[in-house]
């Protein structure tokens, strides 16, 4: 029997394939949303070629602008691009239900972990790794736009966004909207 994640239809990947990919990678990639996005980038673009880099970046950017859980917004957006409303619903459910169950179990176990020296050390190590994974994800998404004459533009917008968010405490949504306006007003020169 063929792998459901490998099955495609004339309209794109099968709904079973979408469910399989999002259940597997959105729920069982450790390190948070950034790690999941990095894994999904490799899976959706490099391995399966279900999305173009521009479509992936669009879903990522729009998900960052939505309130709430950005990863679920990202998965829903990708599902929508792949198979419309049905794909969006399948991607959302596949990406959220299994991990919600895991969170309930982990929360129930937390009272046993909070005083355990080994568990606390493991959590601190995982946090350090999550930071590294987040930096890698940023590079994965920015890299296609970091070519030729666009390098300076990317660096300036990223530095300004970092300064606004970290030192001036401008809310993330305002930083993202401002960066979008700057990007629209100063379109990238073709490399």
N, C-alpha and C positions, 0 to 999 in steps of 0.2 A: 504494500500500500504506500502511495507517495506521501512524502512529508507535507502536511498542510501548509507549512510556511513557504514551500517551494511552488505550490500550485498558483497559477495565475489564470485570469479570465481575460476576455477581450477588453474589459473595462479596468483592468489592473489586477493587483493581487487578490486572491480569494479572501472572503471574510474570515474563513478558518485560518488562513495564513496570517492575516493581520492579528487575529486573536492570539495565535501561537507566539508570534514575535513580541507583541506587547506584554503578554503574560510572562514570557520568559525573561525579557531584558528589562522591563520597567519594574518588575517586582524582585528580581534576584540579582541585581547589580548593586553591590554595596558601595557606599561612599556618597550617597545623596543624589540630588537632581543633576548636578554637574557631571558626575561619573556616569549616570544613566544616559545623559545626552551624548556624552562622548562615545559610549558603547552603541547607542542608537545611530549615531552618525556613521560609524564603521559598518553597522549592519544594514542600514537603509540605503546608504550611498555606495559604499565600496563593495559590499558583498552582494546585495540583492538588486541594486540599481533601481530602486523603486522611486527615488526622488532625485531631483537635480540639486546641486549645491545651493542655488538660489531659493528653491522651494524649502529646503531645510532651514536656511537662514531666515526666511520669511516666517516660518512656523516658530522658530526660536525667538525672534524679535517680538512677534505678536504675543507669544506666551509670556514674555517678560513684562509686557504692558498690562496684562490682565491681573486683577486682584485674585488673591487666593493661591492655590497650589499651582505654580508655574509649570511643573512637570506634567500635571494632568492636562493643563491647557495645551501644552506642546503636543502631547500624545493625541489629544482630540483634534488638533489642527492637522497633524500628519494623517490621521485616519480620514479626515474630511477630504484632503487632497487625493488620497489613494482611492476612496470609494464613496465619497459624498456622505450623506447623513448616516447611512448604515455603517460605513467605515469609522466615522467619528464616534458613534455609540459603542461599537465593538472595541475600538482602541481604548476608549475611556473606561469601560467596564473591565477589560482585560488588564489594564494598567493599575486599576484601583482596588478591586475586590480582594485579590490574594494578599496584597501588602497591607490592607486594612486589617485582615485577620492576623497577620504577623505582628502588627503593631499592638493589637489587643493582647496577644500572648506575651510580647516583650514587656509591655507595661505591667502586666500581672507579675512578671518575674523581676521587675526593677527593684522592688523592695528587698529582694535577696541580693542584688548586685551592688546596691549603693554603699554598703560597708565592706565589700570584698576588695582587697587591695589589688588582686590580679585582674579583676574585672575593670576596676578604675584605670589601671595601667593600660589595659587593652583599649579602652575607650579613648584615652589620650593619644595612643598610637594611631588609632583610626582617624581621629580628628586631624592629625598632622598629614596623614595620607590623603584625606579628603581635600585639604588645602592644595596639595600638589596636583590632585586630579582636577580640581577646579581651574587651576592655572593652565593645565593641558587642554581642558575643554575650551577655554577662552582662545588659546592659540589655534585649536582645530577650526573654530568658527571664524576667527579673524584672518587666518592664513590666506585663504583664497582672495581676500581683498587687500592684501599686503604685498602689492607688486608694483614695480616701476614707480611712476610719479604719485601713486596713491598712498605710498608708505607714510609720508609726512602727514597727510590728511588723517589717516587712521591713528597715528601716534598722537596728534594734537587733540582729536576728539576723545580718544581714550583717556589721555592725561587730564583733560578738562573735566570729563565725567568723573574720574577718580577724585580729583580735587573737590568738585562740587559735593559729591556724596560723602567722602570721608572727612574732609576738613570743614566744610561749610554746612554739613548735615542737611543738604537739600534732599527731600524725599526721592526715592528711587524712581517713582513714576514721573516726577518732574524732570529728573535728569534724562531719562529715556526719551520723553517727549521733546525736550530741548535738543538732544542729540539728533533726533529724527528731523526736527525743523532745520538744524544746521546742515544735516546731510542733504535735505531737499534743496536748501538755498545754495549750497556749494556742491553741486554734483561732482562725483569723482571723474577726473580726467582719465581717458582710456589709456592704459599702459602700452 
